[in-house]
Amino acid sequence: MCSRLTKWILSFVWDKDEQGLTTIGGRLEGTETIIEALNREALEEAGLVLTNDHVPFASWFWESTNTYTIWFLSKVNKFVEMPKGFEKTGHVIMNFETAIQMLLRIEGEGERSKIIKKAGTLASQLNEAGNSR
């Protein structure tokens, strides 16, 4: 059985190697597009099938590796069984306020808490805009 969502939410994933919660992420493989990689990583790491609603909201360039990190807010279409054999073993869904409080308690004020705050603000605005239609 799978469940469906109609609003923007936050999903952390459990990293069994690092023994901690983290955000979904990864790198492009082969010739895939950013959106293809986003969809693949969400499925592999959290068992999430995303809709086509993706909003990039933050990015930065890593000079040391000549790469970019891009943060997306994406809507979840459905939850599916986690693929076997990956480093992540499941997802934890929470609201943005709880996630920010948790990050501040565990990590202190840092880049990740700032990013989640931005995502929460954007998600709230998008949820309100969706409810007014």
N, C-alpha and C positions, 0 to 999 in steps of 0.2 A: 504494500500500500504506500502511496506517496501523497504528500500534502502539498498544497499550493499556497502561495503568498501573493498579495496584491499591493504591498507597500515595500518601501525601502527598509532594509534591516541590516544588522551587522552580524557577520559570521566570523568567528575565530576558529582556528583548527588546532588540534593537538599534535604536536611534533613529538613522536615517540623517541627519536634520537636525542633531541635536546630537552625532553621532559618539560615542555612548557607550551602555553598558548601563543599562537602567532597569527599573523594575517596571511591570507592566501597570496601566493606569489610564485614567480618562476621566470623562465627565460624563453625566448623564441626558439623553436626547434625547426631546423631545415628552412623551408620557404614559407612557413605559416605567417599569417598576418598577426598583428597585435590582438585583434578580437578573437581570432582562432586560438591563440595562446591563452588568452584570458578564459575562454570557454573550457579549454582542455584542463588548465590548472584548477579551475573551480570544480570540475568533475573529479579529477584525480585526487585532489587534496581534501575535498569536503563533501563529495557526493552531491554537488549542486549542479542542476541544469539551469542555465541562465536564460532570460528572455533576450530580446534584441535591444533592451533599454540599457545602454552603457553611457555614463557621463564621466569623461576624464576631468579631474578636478585639482590635481597636483602633480608636479613632476620636478625632477632635478637631474643634473648631469654629474656623473661620477668620473672625474678627470683621471683617477688612478686606473680605471678599467675601460675608459672611453665608451661608457654605456649610460643609458638613461633609465631611471625608475619612473614609471607612470602609475599613478593611483587612479582607479576607476570606482565609481559607485554604480553597481549593477543590480538589476532586479532578478530575483530568483523565480524561475518558472515552477520547478519542483525539486524535491529531494529524492535521490535514488540510492541504492545500495553502494557503499564505498567500494571502489575497485581494490583488489587485493595487491599487495606487494609494494605499496608506496610508503614514503616516510611519514605521511600524515595518517591518522587513524580515526578521524571523525571531526564533526563540527559542533560548535557551541554557539547558539543563537542568543543574542541579547539586545536590549535597546542601547542606544548610543550613550545615554547618561550613565548607565551601569558600566559600560565598557570604559568610559573615560575615568570614572571613579576607580575602577580596578587598575587601569594602567598607571594612574597617578600614585596609587598605593604601592604597586609592585616596582614600577620603573622611575617614578618621579616625573616631573615636568620635562618632557623631551620631545623629539621630533614625532614619534609615533602618537603620543597623546594629542599633539597639535593637529596632526593629520586626521585623527578620528574626530576631533572637535569640528574641523572643517567639513568632514563627511556628514556628521550629524546635523549641522546647520543646513547643508545642501539637501539632505534627505527630508528634513522637516519642511523646507520650502517646496520640494517636489511633491511630498505627500499632500500638503495644503493645496497646491495647484491642481493635483489630481482629484481631490475631493470637491473642488469648486466647479468641476465640469459637469 
